[in-house]
Amino acid sequence: MRRYLLKRLGMSLLVAFLATVFLASMIHFIPGDPVKTLLGPRATEERSAEVRAAMGLDDPIPVQVYNFTRNIVLYGDLGEDFSSHRPVTDIIARVLPHTLALAASSLLIAAVFGIPLGVYSATRPNTLADRITSIFAVSFITLPSYVASLLLLLLFAVQLKWFPAIGVGDPGDPVDYLRHLVLPATALAITWVGYLARLVRASMLEILNANYIRTAMAYGLRDRTIFYKYALRNAIIPTVAVLGVGLGNLLGGAVFTEVIFSRPGLGRLIYDAISGRNYPIVRGGILVAALLFVFANLIADLSYHYLDPRIRAEGGRS
């Protein structure tokens, strides 16, 4: 276990470091001049050169990449916002909890509805119920999050007025905060409900054809015991690995969802920063999203190792 943990942790740190260097380099190829965006078209060349020097944009690109990487590794410093001159770390820390709450709620909704739907479909193969659930699952998979956001917004916020349309509500009031979270979290989770349903169904059907399941059936164990105690435990293993990747997709989809529902979050912050050519916030926000993706995959790998004894056996032999 220790060797497996150190190996995965080392790979995660390497990926995080490479992502930092890549983002620090790539950001300079985005078209547009942040100085002209900040000062406006009437700014003089002298003033532009002065501001560019103060921002460190007149240094060679390798020097800027080195300084950015060093400041992150040694001090956790993501730079300074071009407009407000506030630390990027503080700006991200202010909005990141809203994005994490949105992503976690979406994963929870996807797991709560997708896994039972997959089990229900797998335990009734080739029946009318299986076909109906499969149609719904495929329909959910093909529904983009921004389309789902608009549909839910128009139906439940504009027409029925059951939920608020925009904002995050009052963080100090859990009920109000959750009411503002329901629609965006559901819109972001719909695709993953269908995906998890199809994944769990396929895994369950494979497990139900295994020899040990047939042996359990021959011994007369109840179907409920076989399905949930033996089959589902093994069928859920691939789902754990997929959920780690799912966090990255949810963070990407959160950009559209946060913009449509006017939620302050990491996705909305990156979107506004790209529009304003605010390089420090763009690379800082994308880097934080990348680090969250790496961390989620590390947790998924460790959970996968814990749930699957075959991986533990291979780790012990290695």
C-alpha positions as YAML, in Angstrom:
chain: A
units: angstrom
residues:
- id: 1
  name: MET
  ca: [0.00, 0.00, 0.00]
- id: 2
  name: ARG
  ca: [2.82, 2.39, 0.87]
- id: 3
  name: ARG
  ca: [4.63, 1.76, -2.42]
- id: 4
  name: TYR
  ca: [1.42, 2.21, -4.39]
- id: 5
  name: LEU
  ca: [0.65, 5.44, -2.52]
- id: 6
  name: LEU
  ca: [4.13, 6.87, -3.11]
- id: 7
  name: LYS
  ca: [3.99, 5.94, -6.80]
- id: 8
  name: ARG
  ca: [0.61, 7.60, -7.33]
- id: 9
  name: LEU
  ca: [1.58, 10.62, -5.27]
- id: 10
  name: GLY
  ca: [4.79, 11.06, -7.27]
- id: 11
  name: MET
  ca: [2.91, 10.84, -10.56]
- id: 12
  name: SER
  ca: [0.36, 13.38, -9.32]
- id: 13
  name: LEU
  ca: [3.09, 15.83, -8.30]
- id: 14
  name: LEU
  ca: [4.79, 15.41, -11.67]
- id: 15
  name: VAL
  ca: [1.54, 16.07, -13.55]
- id: 16
  name: ALA
  ca: [0.86, 19.11, -11.37]
- id: 17
  name: PHE
  ca: [4.33, 20.51, -12.07]
- id: 18
  name: LEU
  ca: [4.06, 19.94, -15.82]
- id: 19
  name: ALA
  ca: [0.61, 21.54, -15.85]
- id: 20
  name: THR
  ca: [2.05, 24.59, -14.07]
- id: 21
  name: VAL
  ca: [4.84, 25.01, -16.61]
- id: 22
  name: PHE
  ca: [2.50, 24.38, -19.55]
- id: 23
  name: LEU
  ca: [-0.04, 26.95, -18.38]
- id: 24
  name: ALA
  ca: [2.62, 29.53, -17.66]
- id: 25
  name: SER
  ca: [3.91, 29.12, -21.22]
- id: 26
  name: MET
  ca: [0.62, 28.77, -23.08]
- id: 27
  name: ILE
  ca: [-0.98, 31.87, -21.62]
- id: 28
  name: HIS
  ca: [1.36, 34.09, -23.63]
- id: 29
  name: PHE
  ca: [-0.01, 32.76, -26.91]
- id: 30
  name: ILE
  ca: [-3.52, 34.04, -26.20]
- id: 31
  name: PRO
  ca: [-4.24, 36.89, -28.65]
- id: 32
  name: GLY
  ca: [-4.70, 40.38, -27.26]
- id: 33
  name: ASP
  ca: [-2.72, 42.81, -25.15]
- id: 34
  name: PRO
  ca: [-3.76, 42.98, -21.47]
- id: 35
  name: VAL
  ca: [-2.15, 46.40, -21.11]
- id: 36
  name: LYS
  ca: [-4.27, 47.91, -23.88]
- id: 37
  name: THR
  ca: [-7.34, 46.21, -22.44]
- id: 38
  name: LEU
  ca: [-6.58, 47.67, -19.02]
- id: 39
  name: LEU
  ca: [-5.62, 51.20, -20.07]
- id: 40
  name: GLY
  ca: [-7.87, 51.58, -23.10]
- id: 41
  name: PRO
  ca: [-7.04, 52.48, -26.70]
- id: 42
  name: ARG
  ca: [-6.05, 56.09, -25.89]
- id: 43
  name: ALA
  ca: [-3.14, 55.17, -23.63]
- id: 44
  name: THR
  ca: [0.23, 56.52, -24.68]
- id: 45
  name: GLU
  ca: [3.15, 54.24, -25.55]
- id: 46
  name: GLU
  ca: [5.11, 55.56, -22.56]
- id: 47
  name: ARG
  ca: [2.29, 54.75, -20.14]
- id: 48
  name: SER
  ca: [1.79, 51.33, -21.73]
- id: 49
  name: ALA
  ca: [5.49, 50.54, -21.44]
- id: 50
  name: GLU
  ca: [5.48, 51.64, -17.79]
- id: 51
  name: VAL
  ca: [2.50, 49.42, -16.91]
- id: 52
  name: ARG
  ca: [3.92, 46.50, -18.91]
- id: 53
  name: ALA
  ca: [7.20, 46.75, -16.98]
- id: 54
  name: ALA
  ca: [5.34, 46.92, -13.65]
- id: 55
  name: MET
  ca: [3.44, 43.75, -14.59]
- id: 56
  name: GLY
  ca: [6.61, 41.98, -15.64]
- id: 57
  name: LEU
  ca: [5.33, 41.48, -19.17]
- id: 58
  name: ASP
  ca: [8.46, 42.93, -20.74]
- id: 59
  name: ASP
  ca: [10.59, 40.04, -19.47]
- id: 60
  name: PRO
  ca: [11.37, 37.17, -21.85]
- id: 61
  name: ILE
  ca: [8.78, 34.40, -21.81]
- id: 62
  name: PRO
  ca: [11.18, 31.82, -20.25]
- id: 63
  name: VAL
  ca: [11.88, 34.25, -17.40]
- id: 64
  name: GLN
  ca: [8.15, 34.82, -16.83]
- id: 65
  name: VAL
  ca: [7.53, 31.06, -16.84]
- id: 66
  name: TYR
  ca: [10.36, 30.50, -14.36]
- id: 67
  name: ASN
  ca: [9.18, 33.25, -12.02]
- id: 68
  name: PHE
  ca: [5.58, 32.02, -12.12]
- id: 69
  name: THR
  ca: [6.58, 28.40, -11.42]
- id: 70
  name: ARG
  ca: [9.00, 29.35, -8.67]
- id: 71
  name: ASN
  ca: [6.50, 31.58, -6.88]
- id: 72
  name: ILE
  ca: [3.89, 28.81, -6.92]
- id: 73
  name: VAL
  ca: [6.21, 26.05, -5.75]
- id: 74
  name: LEU
  ca: [7.96, 28.06, -3.04]
- id: 75
  name: TYR
  ca: [5.30, 30.50, -1.87]
- id: 76
  name: GLY
  ca: [1.95, 29.38, -3.31]
- id: 77
  name: ASP
  ca: [1.75, 32.78, -5.04]
- id: 78
  name: LEU
  ca: [-0.43, 32.87, -8.17]
- id: 79
  name: GLY
  ca: [0.37, 36.49, -9.00]
- id: 80
  name: GLU
  ca: [-1.61, 39.71, -8.86]
- id: 81
  name: ASP
  ca: [-4.80, 40.72, -10.60]
- id: 82
  name: PHE
  ca: [-4.11, 43.27, -13.34]
- id: 83
  name: SER
  ca: [-7.23, 45.30, -12.60]
- id: 84
  name: SER
  ca: [-7.70, 45.34, -8.83]
- id: 85
  name: HIS
  ca: [-4.07, 44.57, -7.88]
- id: 86
  name: ARG
  ca: [-5.34, 41.98, -5.41]
- id: 87
  name: PRO
  ca: [-3.62, 38.61, -4.99]
- id: 88
  name: VAL
  ca: [-5.06, 36.04, -7.37]
- id: 89
  name: THR
  ca: [-5.03, 33.51, -4.55]
- id: 90
  name: ASP
  ca: [-7.48, 35.63, -2.55]
- id: 91
  name: ILE
  ca: [-9.76, 36.15, -5.54]
- id: 92
  name: ILE
  ca: [-9.88, 32.42, -6.30]
- id: 93
  name: ALA
  ca: [-10.36, 31.51, -2.64]
- id: 94
  name: ARG
  ca: [-13.44, 33.75, -2.54]
- id: 95
  name: VAL
  ca: [-15.25, 31.97, -5.41]
- id: 96
  name: LEU
  ca: [-13.81, 28.45, -5.24]
- id: 97
  name: PRO
  ca: [-16.17, 27.19, -2.47]
- id: 98
  name: HIS
  ca: [-19.18, 27.90, -4.71]
- id: 99
  name: THR
  ca: [-17.69, 25.85, -7.57]
- id: 100
  name: LEU
  ca: [-16.73, 23.01, -5.23]
- id: 101
  name: ALA
  ca: [-20.24, 22.96, -3.81]
- id: 102
  name: LEU
  ca: [-21.67, 22.87, -7.33]
- id: 103
  name: ALA
  ca: [-19.35, 20.05, -8.47]
- id: 104
  name: ALA
  ca: [-19.86, 17.99, -5.30]
- id: 105
  name: SER
  ca: [-23.64, 18.38, -5.48]
- id: 106
  name: SER
  ca: [-23.62, 17.36, -9.14]
- id: 107
  name: LEU
  ca: [-21.57, 14.24, -8.40]
- id: 108
  name: LEU
  ca: [-23.92, 13.39, -5.54]
- id: 109
  name: ILE
  ca: [-27.01, 13.78, -7.74]
- id: 110
  name: ALA
  ca: [-25.39, 11.73, -10.51]
- id: 111
  name: ALA
  ca: [-24.48, 8.91, -8.10]
- id: 112
  name: VAL
  ca: [-27.82, 8.90, -6.28]
- id: 113
  name: PHE
  ca: [-29.85, 8.64, -9.49]
- id: 114
  name: GLY
  ca: [-27.42, 7.07, -11.97]
- id: 115
  name: ILE
  ca: [-26.27, 4.06, -9.95]
- id: 116
  name: PRO
  ca: [-29.77, 2.83, -8.94]
- id: 117
  name: LEU
  ca: [-30.96, 3.40, -12.50]
- id: 118
  name: GLY
  ca: [-28.13, 1.23, -13.81]
- id: 119
  name: VAL
  ca: [-28.80, -1.50, -11.26]
- id: 120
  name: TYR
  ca: [-32.52, -1.46, -12.04]
- id: 121
  name: SER
  ca: [-31.80, -1.79, -15.75]
- id: 122
  name: ALA
  ca: [-29.21, -4.56, -15.29]
- id: 123
  name: THR
  ca: [-31.48, -6.69, -13.12]
- id: 124
  name: ARG
  ca: [-34.18, -6.61, -15.82]
- id: 125
  name: PRO
  ca: [-32.17, -7.14, -19.03]
- id: 126
  name: ASN
  ca: [-33.94, -6.95, -22.39]
- id: 127
  name: THR
  ca: [-37.27, -6.05, -20.81]
- id: 128
  name: LEU
  ca: [-39.46, -3.04, -21.51]
- id: 129
  name: ALA
  ca: [-38.19, -1.39, -18.32]
- id: 130
  name: ASP
  ca: [-34.60, -1.94, -19.45]
- id: 131
  name: ARG
  ca: [-35.29, -0.36, -22.84]
- id: 132
  name: ILE
  ca: [-37.04, 2.65, -21.32]
- id: 133
  name: THR
  ca: [-34.25, 3.32, -18.82]
- id: 134
  name: SER
  ca: [-31.68, 2.90, -21.59]
- id: 135
  name: ILE
  ca: [-33.48, 5.48, -23.74]
- id: 136
  name: PHE
  ca: [-33.52, 7.94, -20.85]
- id: 137
  name: ALA
  ca: [-29.85, 7.27, -20.05]
- id: 138
  name: VAL
  ca: [-28.70, 7.83, -23.63]
- id: 139
  name: SER
  ca: [-30.85, 10.96, -23.87]
- id: 140
  name: PHE
  ca: [-29.23, 12.35, -20.72]
- id: 141
  name: ILE
  ca: [-25.74, 11.60, -22.06]
- id: 142
  name: THR
  ca: [-26.37, 13.53, -25.27]
- id: 143
  name: LEU
  ca: [-27.85, 16.54, -23.48]
- id: 144
  name: PRO
  ca: [-25.19, 19.27, -23.03]
- id: 145
  name: SER
  ca: [-25.05, 20.99, -19.68]
- id: 146
  name: TYR
  ca: [-25.73, 24.44, -21.13]
- id: 147
  name: VAL
  ca: [-28.88, 23.18, -22.88]
- id: 148
  name: ALA
  ca: [-30.04, 21.50, -19.67]
- id: 149
  name: SER
  ca: [-29.31, 24.72, -17.78]
- id: 150
  name: LEU
  ca: [-31.48, 26.78, -20.12]
- id: 151
  name: LEU
  ca: [-34.33, 24.25, -20.06]
- id: 152
  name: LEU
  ca: [-34.36, 23.99, -16.27]
- id: 153
  name: LEU
  ca: [-34.07, 27.75, -15.92]
- id: 154
  name: LEU
  ca: [-37.02, 28.41, -18.21]
- id: 155
  name: LEU
  ca: [-39.22, 25.69, -16.74]
- id: 156
  name: PHE
  ca: [-38.60, 25.74, -12.99]
- id: 157
  name: ALA
  ca: [-37.44, 29.32, -12.47]
- id: 158
  name: VAL
  ca: [-39.30, 31.38, -15.07]
- id: 159
  name: GLN
  ca: [-42.51, 29.41, -15.64]
- id: 160
  name: LEU
  ca: [-43.15, 27.53, -12.37]
- id: 161
  name: LYS
  ca: [-41.08, 29.87, -10.14]
- id: 162
  name: TRP
  ca: [-40.13, 26.98, -7.84]
- id: 163
  name: PHE
  ca: [-36.45, 27.93, -7.61]
- id: 164
  name: PRO
  ca: [-34.42, 31.14, -7.93]
- id: 165
  name: ALA
  ca: [-33.09, 31.93, -11.37]
- id: 166
  name: ILE
  ca: [-29.71, 33.53, -10.61]
- id: 167
  name: GLY
  ca: [-27.15, 33.97, -7.86]
- id: 168
  name: VAL
  ca: [-25.97, 31.73, -5.03]
- id: 169
  name: GLY
  ca: [-28.24, 32.98, -2.28]
- id: 170
  name: ASP
  ca: [-27.14, 33.70, 1.25]
- id: 171
  name: PRO
  ca: [-24.22, 31.45, 2.31]
- id: 172
  name: GLY
  ca: [-25.24, 32.00, 5.91]
- id: 173
  name: ASP
  ca: [-28.70, 30.55, 5.21]
- id: 174
  name: PRO
  ca: [-28.31, 26.85, 4.25]
- id: 175
  name: VAL
  ca: [-31.88, 26.56, 2.95]
- id: 176
  name: ASP
  ca: [-31.57, 29.59, 0.68]
- id: 177
  name: TYR
  ca: [-28.14, 28.47, -0.53]
- id: 178
  name: LEU
  ca: [-29.45, 24.98, -1.39]
- id: 179
  name: ARG
  ca: [-32.46, 26.42, -3.24]
- id: 180
  name: HIS
  ca: [-30.08, 28.39, -5.46]
- id: 181
  name: LEU
  ca: [-27.95, 25.27, -5.93]
- id: 182
  name: VAL
  ca: [-30.65, 22.82, -7.04]
- id: 183
  name: LEU
  ca: [-31.07, 23.91, -10.67]
- id: 184
  name: PRO
  ca: [-27.41, 24.40, -11.63]
- id: 185
  name: ALA
  ca: [-26.34, 21.19, -9.87]
- id: 186
  name: THR
  ca: [-29.10, 19.22, -11.60]
- id: 187
  name: ALA
  ca: [-28.23, 20.70, -15.00]
- id: 188
  name: LEU
  ca: [-24.58, 19.78, -14.52]
- id: 189
  name: ALA
  ca: [-25.42, 16.27, -13.27]
- id: 190
  name: ILE
  ca: [-27.88, 15.19, -15.97]
- id: 191
  name: THR
  ca: [-25.21, 13.98, -18.39]
- id: 192
  name: TRP
  ca: [-23.48, 12.00, -15.66]
- id: 193
  name: VAL
  ca: [-26.73, 10.41, -14.50]
- id: 194
  name: GLY
  ca: [-27.05, 8.79, -17.91]
- id: 195
  name: TYR
  ca: [-23.37, 7.93, -18.13]
- id: 196
  name: LEU
  ca: [-23.25, 6.27, -14.71]
- id: 197
  name: ALA
  ca: [-26.46, 4.40, -15.45]
- id: 198
  name: ARG
  ca: [-24.99, 2.91, -18.62]
- id: 199
  name: LEU
  ca: [-21.66, 2.15, -16.95]
- id: 200
  name: VAL
  ca: [-23.22, 0.45, -13.93]
- id: 201
  name: ARG
  ca: [-25.58, -1.54, -16.16]
- id: 202
  name: ALA
  ca: [-22.73, -2.85, -18.31]
- id: 203
  name: SER
  ca: [-20.61, -3.71, -15.25]
- id: 204
  name: MET
  ca: [-23.51, -5.39, -13.48]
- id: 205
  name: LEU
  ca: [-24.36, -7.55, -16.50]
- id: 206
  name: GLU
  ca: [-20.74, -8.68, -16.73]
- id: 207
  name: ILE
  ca: [-20.55, -9.47, -13.02]
- id: 208
  name: LEU
  ca: [-23.90, -11.32, -13.02]
- id: 209
  name: ASN
  ca: [-22.47, -13.76, -15.57]
- id: 210
  name: ALA
  ca: [-19.46, -14.57, -13.37]
- id: 211
  name: ASN
  ca: [-19.06, -18.06, -11.93]
- id: 212
  name: TYR
  ca: [-19.25, -17.00, -8.29]
- id: 213
  name: ILE
  ca: [-22.58, -15.28, -8.91]
- id: 214
  name: ARG
  ca: [-23.95, -18.43, -10.53]
- id: 215
  name: THR
  ca: [-22.69, -20.40, -7.55]
- id: 216
  name: ALA
  ca: [-24.48, -18.04, -5.17]
- id: 217
  name: MET
  ca: [-27.67, -18.46, -7.18]
- id: 218
  name: ALA
  ca: [-27.28, -22.23, -7.08]
- id: 219
  name: TYR
  ca: [-27.05, -22.09, -3.28]
- id: 220
  name: GLY
  ca: [-30.42, -20.38, -3.22]
- id: 221
  name: LEU
  ca: [-29.37, -16.94, -1.96]
- id: 222
  name: ARG
  ca: [-31.94, -14.21, -2.35]
- id: 223
  name: ASP
  ca: [-31.73, -12.10, -5.49]
- id: 224
  name: ARG
  ca: [-31.50, -8.94, -3.43]
- id: 225
  name: THR
  ca: [-28.47, -10.30, -1.57]
- id: 226
  name: ILE
  ca: [-26.77, -11.36, -4.78]
- id: 227
  name: PHE
  ca: [-27.47, -8.10, -6.58]
- id: 228
  name: TYR
  ca: [-26.48, -5.64, -3.87]
- id: 229
  name: LYS
  ca: [-24.01, -7.50, -1.65]
- id: 230
  name: TYR
  ca: [-21.95, -9.32, -4.25]
- id: 231
  name: ALA
  ca: [-22.59, -7.97, -7.75]
- id: 232
  name: LEU
  ca: [-22.94, -4.25, -7.07]
- id: 233
  name: ARG
  ca: [-19.82, -4.09, -4.89]
- id: 234
  name: ASN
  ca: [-17.67, -5.32, -7.79]
- id: 235
  name: ALA
  ca: [-19.62, -3.46, -10.48]
- id: 236
  name: ILE
  ca: [-19.15, -0.16, -8.67]
- id: 237
  name: ILE
  ca: [-15.34, -0.32, -8.94]
- id: 238
  name: PRO
  ca: [-15.11, 1.14, -12.49]
- id: 239
  name: THR
  ca: [-17.54, 3.86, -11.41]
- id: 240
  name: VAL
  ca: [-15.13, 5.06, -8.72]
- id: 241
  name: ALA
  ca: [-12.38, 5.59, -11.29]
- id: 242
  name: VAL
  ca: [-14.78, 7.41, -13.63]
- id: 243
  name: LEU
  ca: [-15.92, 9.78, -10.89]
- id: 244
  name: GLY
  ca: [-12.37, 11.09, -10.56]
- id: 245
  name: VAL
  ca: [-12.35, 11.97, -14.25]
- id: 246
  name: GLY
  ca: [-15.90, 13.27, -13.88]
- id: 247
  name: LEU
  ca: [-14.78, 16.06, -11.56]
- id: 248
  name: GLY
  ca: [-12.66, 17.55, -14.33]
- id: 249
  name: ASN
  ca: [-15.59, 17.42, -16.75]
- id: 250
  name: LEU
  ca: [-17.87, 18.97, -14.16]
- id: 251
  name: LEU
  ca: [-15.43, 21.83, -13.61]
- id: 252
  name: GLY
  ca: [-15.37, 22.39, -17.36]
- id: 253
  name: GLY
  ca: [-19.15, 22.32, -17.62]
- id: 254
  name: ALA
  ca: [-19.43, 24.62, -14.63]
- id: 255
  name: VAL
  ca: [-18.27, 27.51, -16.84]
- id: 256
  name: PHE
  ca: [-21.51, 27.47, -18.85]
- id: 257
  name: THR
  ca: [-23.68, 26.69, -15.84]
- id: 258
  name: GLU
  ca: [-22.23, 29.49, -13.72]
- id: 259
  name: VAL
  ca: [-22.56, 31.99, -16.55]
- id: 260
  name: ILE
  ca: [-26.19, 31.02, -17.29]
- id: 261
  name: PHE
  ca: [-27.23, 31.09, -13.62]
- id: 262
  name: SER
  ca: [-25.00, 34.11, -12.80]
- id: 263
  name: ARG
  ca: [-23.19, 32.18, -10.07]
- id: 264
  name: PRO
  ca: [-19.86, 33.50, -8.81]
- id: 265
  name: GLY
  ca: [-17.47, 30.61, -9.22]
- id: 266
  name: LEU
  ca: [-14.18, 29.48, -10.68]
- id: 267
  name: GLY
  ca: [-15.64, 28.90, -14.14]
- id: 268
  name: ARG
  ca: [-17.29, 32.31, -14.26]
- id: 269
  name: LEU
  ca: [-14.08, 33.91, -12.98]
- id: 270
  name: ILE
  ca: [-11.99, 32.31, -15.74]
- id: 271
  name: TYR
  ca: [-14.56, 33.28, -18.37]
- id: 272
  name: ASP
  ca: [-14.51, 36.94, -17.32]
- id: 273
  name: ALA
  ca: [-10.71, 36.92, -17.09]
- id: 274
  name: ILE
  ca: [-10.34, 35.57, -20.62]
- id: 275
  name: SER
  ca: [-12.65, 38.30, -21.90]
- id: 276
  name: GLY
  ca: [-10.51, 40.92, -20.16]
- id: 277
  name: ARG
  ca: [-7.14, 39.34, -21.09]
- id: 278
  name: ASN
  ca: [-6.35, 39.10, -17.38]
- id: 279
  name: TYR
  ca: [-3.49, 36.60, -17.62]
- id: 280
  name: PRO
  ca: [-2.82, 36.02, -13.89]
- id: 281
  name: ILE
  ca: [-6.43, 35.08, -13.15]
- id: 282
  name: VAL
  ca: [-6.71, 32.92, -16.27]
- id: 283
  name: ARG
  ca: [-3.65, 30.81, -15.55]
- id: 284
  name: GLY
  ca: [-4.26, 30.81, -11.81]
- id: 285
  name: GLY
  ca: [-7.86, 29.67, -12.21]
- id: 286
  name: ILE
  ca: [-7.04, 27.00, -14.80]
- id: 287
  name: LEU
  ca: [-4.14, 25.80, -12.66]
- id: 288
  name: VAL
  ca: [-6.39, 25.43, -9.61]
- id: 289
  name: ALA
  ca: [-8.91, 23.50, -11.74]
- id: 290
  name: ALA
  ca: [-6.10, 21.26, -13.03]
- id: 291
  name: LEU
  ca: [-4.82, 20.63, -9.50]
- id: 292
  name: LEU
  ca: [-8.33, 19.72, -8.36]
- id: 293
  name: PHE
  ca: [-8.56, 17.31, -11.28]
- id: 294
  name: VAL
  ca: [-5.22, 15.71, -10.33]
- id: 295
  name: PHE
  ca: [-6.26, 15.47, -6.68]
- id: 296
  name: ALA
  ca: [-9.60, 13.88, -7.56]
- id: 297
  name: ASN
  ca: [-7.86, 11.30, -9.73]
- id: 298
  name: LEU
  ca: [-5.43, 10.53, -6.91]
- id: 299
  name: ILE
  ca: [-8.31, 9.93, -4.50]
- id: 300
  name: ALA
  ca: [-10.03, 7.78, -7.14]
- id: 301
  name: ASP
  ca: [-6.85, 5.72, -7.64]
- id: 302
  name: LEU
  ca: [-6.51, 5.13, -3.90]
- id: 303
  name: SER
  ca: [-10.18, 4.19, -3.61]
- id: 304
  name: TYR
  ca: [-9.79, 1.87, -6.59]
- id: 305
  name: HIS
  ca: [-6.83, 0.23, -4.85]
- id: 306
  name: TYR
  ca: [-8.86, -0.24, -1.69]
- id: 307
  name: LEU
  ca: [-11.94, -1.66, -3.40]
- id: 308
  name: ASP
  ca: [-10.24, -4.01, -5.88]
- id: 309
  name: PRO
  ca: [-8.17, -6.78, -4.23]
- id: 310
  name: ARG
  ca: [-6.55, -7.64, -7.57]
- id: 311
  name: ILE
  ca: [-4.77, -4.27, -7.62]
- id: 312
  name: ARG
  ca: [-3.62, -4.81, -4.03]
- id: 313
  name: ALA
  ca: [-2.22, -8.19, -5.04]
- id: 314
  name: GLU
  ca: [-0.36, -6.72, -8.00]
- id: 315
  name: GLY
  ca: [0.98, -3.95, -5.81]
- id: 316
  name: GLY
  ca: [2.21, -6.49, -3.29]
- id: 317
  name: ARG
  ca: [4.01, -8.50, -5.99]
- id: 318
  name: SER
  ca: [5.62, -5.40, -7.45]
...
